[in-house]
Structures are given as C-alpha cells and as structure tokens.
Amino acid sequence: MIKKEMIAMLLAGGQGSRLGVLTSKVAKPAVAFGGKYRIIDFPLSNCINSGVDTVGVLTQYQPLRLNSHIGIGIPWDLDRNVGGITILPPYEKSGNSEWYTGTANAIYQNIDYMEQYNPEYVLILSGDHIYKMDYEIMLDYHKANNADVTIASMPVPMEEAKRFGIVVTDENNRITDFQEKPEEPRSNLASMGIYIFKWQVLKEVLVKLKDQSNCDFGKHIIPYCFEKDCRMFAYEYNSYWKDVGTLNSYWEANMELIDIIPVFNLYEEFWRIYTKSDTLPPQYIADTAKIERCIISEGCDIHGEVYNSVIGAGVTVEEGAVVKDSIIMKDSVICKGAKLDKAIVAEQVKIDENVEIGVGEMAPSKLDKKVYAFDLVTIGEKTYIPKNVKIGKNTVIMGQTSAEDYADGVLESGDYIIKAGDR
Amino acid sequence: MRAIGIILAGGNNKKMKELSNKRAIAAMPIAGSYRAVDFTLSNMSNSHIQKVAVLTQYNAKSLNEHLSSSKWWDFGRKQGGLYVFTPSITADNGYWYRGTADSIWQNIGFLKSSHEPYVVIAPGDGVYKLDYNKVLEYHIAKRADITVVCKDLPAGTDVSRFGVVTMNEDSRIMNFEEKPMTAQSNTISTGIYIVRRRQLIELIEKCAEEERFDFVNDILIRYKGIKKIYGYKLDSYWSNISTVDAYYQTQMDFLKENVRDYFFKQYPDVYSKVDDLPPAKYNPGAQVKNSLISSGCIINGQIENSVLFKKVYIGNNCVIKNSVILNNAYIGDNTVIENCIVESRGTVRANTSYITEPGQTPRIVLDKNERMGMM
C-alpha cells in the first residue's frame, strides 16, 4: 500500500500579471530569480529539504518553460519510484470541462491525485514566494495542536496589513477571526498562503464547496473552515519571506542578494536551493571587465563593466558596455558600448551596440501606471533593441524592434513598444 | 553506437606530486567546473555509447564519489549504463590490477557478456572532444585490427612521457616506442583505441596466459608486425594532464578564447556532476581580469590570469596571479599567490605569500589550517 504522511500541492498556474511582460510568455513561478534560479525553485527546495517527497505542481498559464524546467524532478531529487513530482494541468472530463477557476478549485480537480497517496496531511503552497522554510516543523506544530488547518503567517507593518489576508489569534495562536484584505485590520499577522490541512478536512470542504465559482483558499475555503468551527491555528514565521509579485519587489529582492552578507543567504551550506542548471562552465572575466557588488552565474562572458547587478547564466556583456543596478536573465547579450541603468532584461534578449537604457526624466507609464513604475525599464524575452537608440525610464519593450520603431532614435520615458501582440 | 566503452582510470602517477595524494588522475579538477574523466565520459555519451566501464584502482574513492550517479552523463539507461570496476578478490584471482591489460582481463566478463561488436578504450585523463563514431568509421574502412588515436605535437615538444608512433603513408603504425628518450617522430598515441570486441578478448586472454599485463608493451608493441594497427590523427585540441606542468598548462589553455569557445560553447557539451551552488559573488574590492570564476565563489580581492574552481573564497586585499585555485579553497585576507596551484579545501592563512618564479613548475599549496567559524 502506498502511504505518504504529508504531500504538497504547489499552485503554479498563475500569470502574475503585475510582473508585466516578464510573464507574457511564462508563468510567474518560472520567472528567473537570483541569477540562475527560477522562483519555483524555492518552494520545491523547501519541500525536499523538509522531507516532503511527493509534490503535485498545478499548472495552467503558459506551462512550457515550467514543464521543461521541472522535467521529472531530478534537480530537487524528486525523481522517485513512489511519489516524486507530478505536473497536474487542467484536463477534460466526460461531463464538464473547465479550467482551474481558482486556487481551491484547482486542488478540488485533483482529489484523485491526492487520494492515491493516502496522506494524513496536505500542504498547500504557492509557487511565487522567495523564502526558506522547514515545513516539517510546521507539521509538528500542526500535530501538536491537533489542528484541522494551520496557516503560516508572518507579522507585517500595520499599514500594509490591508493588502493581505489577516489572521487574528488568541494567546494559544488559535485563530479567532479571519479578515481577507480588510479596511481596518485587527492584527498585523498576514497569511503567507501556506496551509497544512488534515486531508479528511480538506477533502470534505473541497467537495462541499465544489460548486462555488472561482473557489479560492483565501476567499472561500478558509472562511468556510472558520465558520464550521474547525481547529485553526496560525504558525508564526519570522524569517525572510518575499512576495515578488510586483516589478519593484522583484527588483528589490534580487538586489538584496548582492549585499555583503545578504539577509537571504544563498551561500549557506544548510538548506540549499536547487535548480536545473543547463549551463555548467565557469564564467570568463576578461581583461577589460570591471565588476563590483554583483552576483554572476555560470557560463557568462563579461568584457564590460557590471555594477550592483544580478546576472543569469550564459549572459554576454561586451567590451565598453556598462550595466548598473540591473537584472539580466539567461543567455542575453549586451553589445559593445551599451549602457543600462535600472533595467530588468528577460531571457535571450539582444541589446545592440551603444543603446542607452534608463535615461531622461521620470514619467509615468502610458501602458500601465501600476505595473510599470519605480523608474525601471522592463524588456521582455527574445527582444531585440537596435543600435544607438535611447530608452527612457518606466518603459517597456517586447519583441524584435527595429530602428523605425524609435522616433528620432528615442523611446521617451513612460512609453512602450510591444510587438509580440501579447501583453 | 555499435561499441562499448572502457575508461582506464586506475593508474597512479608520481609526476602529479601532492595533487594525486588524495585523488585519482581521472578525478583531477579541470577548467573550473569539470573533472578530467568528464571529457571522456561526455565524448562517449555524445557518441551514443550506451555501456561504459570505468576501471579504477589508485585512490578510487575520489572517482567513485564523482561517479556516484550515472545520470549526469545520461548513462542511467535500462540498456547499458555506467559501471565502475575496482579490483576484487575472487575464487581465482587475488591480485590488484597489475597493468592496463590485466585490468581488462580481470573484467573480461564485461566484454564477454556484451553484444556490441566494438570496444572504445580511452584513458581518464585526456582533455579533448571526439566523436568516436568517426574513428570507428575509419577503423572499419582501414579494416584495422586496432586503431590508435594519435596526435601530432608541435615540433620540439618533449614527448618522452608519451607513446611515440611512426606511421607509413597508409597510416599503418610501423613503429611504436613507449616513453622513448629520443623519439623518431612527434606523433604520439593519445591512449584511445578502437578494437573489435572478440579480437580484444582474444588478445587479452593470450596476454593473461603469458603473464603479460600491459596493453601498450604487450599488445600494441608486440603485435605491431602481425596485426594491422592503424593510427587516426586527431586534429582538434587534445591535452593530457599527467604532470604538474601539463596540468597547469591545460588550465591556462582555458583562458584562451578559442579553447573556451570550443569546449564551452560549441556542440556537443561536456557534462559533469551538478553541484547546486549559487552564482559567484563579487563584493566591493573585487578586481578580476582574464580569469575563469566558477559558481559558489565569493571574491573580495584581486585576481588576474587565474582559474578559480567552485566555492573558492578570496579575502580582502588578496592578489592572485597566474594561479589555479581548486575547489572550496579559502584564501585569507592580504594573501599574495603567484604561479601556484592551491589544493582543494586548502585554507591559506591571512597575510601569507606563495610565489613560484615564472618558468618553474608551479608550487602546490597545501595549507591545512583550521577554518574557524567560517561559512
């Protein structure tokens, strides 16, 4: 008989629309982070480091890169005879065929997957947070409380509390109230979207609410459990945790990695983060290079100057190019004399000679003021930027652009060029 | 491919000095991210050889650790796979491997139970890329009994540590001298051979009967008049790392753009065990010029014309020049290292200096100081 004490269900189907063009071709969990990693590496590594060896990954939006990254789970040691990693896309049924309409609906549609492992507990994770956490300790806590549901939660500044699901607890950490994005929060303990359920409880609730449209954990499942007087506890977590949901938080979280002793330290022996590395060779730093306060991944060829930046695998920075305060993802090429300031450059981009990025006065984005702000320049994957153009702040470029796309060779601050048709 | 592979990785070699104290030559770190045996293993995998035996003896542990899983070279197949054979005492044998031919003889069952018609034999210490299919095609076209992959070294190179061959105009090997004091040519054997499996079994069994143990002396040299032994000229990069100087030089070769491009960027790739280390980190004070830096390194000092392997820590105000720093070395603050090889896991105390005069064999730095509360 197959039995796993706890299995994990990792929600990785979301678009993450606030990351703009970075997620126009990939799901948010597959977005590169910290040079060689992708966001999903963090929860997956947490799973294997916590001894959770059965993980269902729920995919829906643009799953190709995610699927090829995960493969059969070799990098995380999740290639198992029993359990291991399973990718769970939405599927056609004889009666109704629907997409995953909400986080809980996605889990509901995979009850059969969970059932085959006869779990005692199910761990619900989301694929878009950067943190290191031992789920086993959380499980011990869950067991010690004989809880039906345990919600991992962390204190946030009171003024930000209204962006989160807030839990109010008594002195035993038992949850006495739950507020989803409240106007007037009664506590500053925010739910991190990490739950442990007793499997029997979860199954019952999922089936009860199966007809709820867009069934969601935060909006429906947790309030329902609360109403039904389930034993719900908050597991307080106080270390590094970052939701890289916006371009600014994404940029900041990357930049924090280059501090001399980063709060989120990837260099610790304990609790390693695993990823699929398809590039092995060391990086080459040429005579003409200058590098300071950077992290740089395998296979890079650096001939230019790079300051305060995070560079992915296989990136080329040619002689005379200057990269500052930027994130450059896998296999991109920065040609001779190009200058980048506060740019996020996605994978396989080519920035041709003497392009200047991040110049001029600040102006709000004409495409989406909320997404493209913070003076960042965002360049989508496989973009080409022709020689000698100047690009302002809060700009977005996606697709194979040519000199004609830039009036007088300039893209003003706040402007955008999106050629792929996909936003 | 219609061949199986045998990698001879058992030999010791005094010429590697302290570098071979704790590891087999085939396990020597190369070019920042690799081990010597990765090149031959990757060549075999990329030539679609599915079944490979690695014969190890001297310091086998180091190699076994590296070969702990076959998946990195894609040998984790149902058909074939990666086998590591160390000498073992059996009912009718109590010897270590007494030579290359003997090591094959002691594992003759591997040859007999295979069904592929050919065998590729290669040493574990060559740095090169080669599609063995091309050599096999040549072998078949020449109707050879044995094909030896040869390399022309630049005129004037000291070839006294190699097997030196002389070929006729048809590329048949007319003369073969093992490690000659004065050589008649600068064409050397790379130690890579292709031979028909049944032919190999026959030759090896004959050797064993006569208590002969060495593949070169007792097969290639003794049979050169009787068997058709052909040379296949390798015209791409090839290097053998069996001396400290050659080892150092091979590392330095990777600082050349054409060598890097050939091994790192051109198809096919070289594979190695994945180590899951974070990207290299450059802190304020880092100044790096013409160097290879591997993942997991943390750099606070000055580095020039050097190769840093994985997870090396360079302290503040260090000056590292023309040196090779092996895996997981820790270099304390204000240290000067020039023309040296720093052994892996070494801890070099702060405020020290290790300098080899240019032109001399690089000094091997084996500093085993305790690491206190670091990383």
Contacts between the chains, C-beta under 8 A, distances in Angstrom:
chain1	res1	chain2	res2	distance
A	34	B	278	7.4
A	34	B	279	7.2
A	35	B	278	7.4
A	35	B	279	3.8
A	36	B	278	7.4
A	36	B	279	5.6
A	36	B	295	7.6
A	74	B	71	6.5
A	75	B	274	7.1
A	75	B	276	7.5
A	258	B	281	7.2
A	260	B	283	5.6
A	260	B	284	7.6
A	266	B	278	3.7
A	266	B	279	8.0
A	267	B	278	5.8
A	267	B	281	7.2
A	267	B	296	7.2
A	267	B	298	6.7
A	267	B	375	6.9
A	268	B	375	8.0
A	269	B	375	7.1
A	272	B	276	5.5
A	273	B	276	7.5
A	273	B	278	7.4
A	274	B	276	5.1
A	275	B	276	7.3
A	277	B	274	5.7
A	277	B	276	7.8
A	280	B	33	5.1
A	280	B	34	7.5
A	280	B	269	7.6
A	280	B	270	7.4
A	280	B	271	7.3
A	280	B	272	5.7
A	280	B	274	7.5
A	281	B	31	7.1
A	281	B	32	6.9
A	281	B	33	5.7
A	281	B	260	7.6
A	281	B	263	7.3
A	281	B	264	4.0
A	281	B	270	8.0
A	282	B	31	6.9
A	282	B	32	3.2
A	282	B	33	5.4
A	282	B	292	4.3
A	282	B	293	5.7
A	282	B	294	4.1
A	282	B	295	7.5
A	282	B	307	7.5
A	282	B	308	7.4
A	282	B	309	8.0
A	283	B	280	6.5
A	283	B	292	7.1
A	283	B	293	5.2
A	283	B	294	7.7
A	284	B	255	7.8
A	284	B	260	6.1
A	284	B	291	7.6
A	284	B	292	5.7
A	284	B	293	8.0
A	285	B	288	4.3
A	285	B	289	6.8
A	285	B	290	7.2
A	285	B	291	5.3
A	285	B	292	7.8
A	285	B	293	6.0
A	286	B	289	7.3
A	286	B	290	6.1
A	287	B	289	5.0
A	287	B	290	4.8
A	289	B	288	6.6
A	289	B	289	7.0
A	290	B	287	7.6
A	291	B	282	4.6
A	291	B	286	6.1
A	291	B	288	6.1
A	292	B	282	6.1
A	292	B	283	7.8
A	292	B	284	5.8
A	292	B	285	7.9
A	292	B	286	6.1
A	293	B	282	6.6
A	293	B	283	6.6
A	293	B	284	6.0
A	294	B	281	7.4
A	294	B	282	4.6
A	295	B	278	7.2
A	295	B	279	4.3
A	295	B	280	6.8
A	295	B	281	5.0
A	295	B	282	7.4
A	296	B	279	5.6
A	296	B	280	5.3
A	296	B	282	6.8
A	296	B	293	7.5
A	297	B	279	4.2
A	297	B	280	7.7
A	297	B	295	7.0
A	298	B	33	7.3
A	298	B	279	7.5
A	298	B	294	7.6
A	298	B	295	5.4
A	299	B	264	6.7
A	310	B	279	7.8
A	311	B	279	7.4
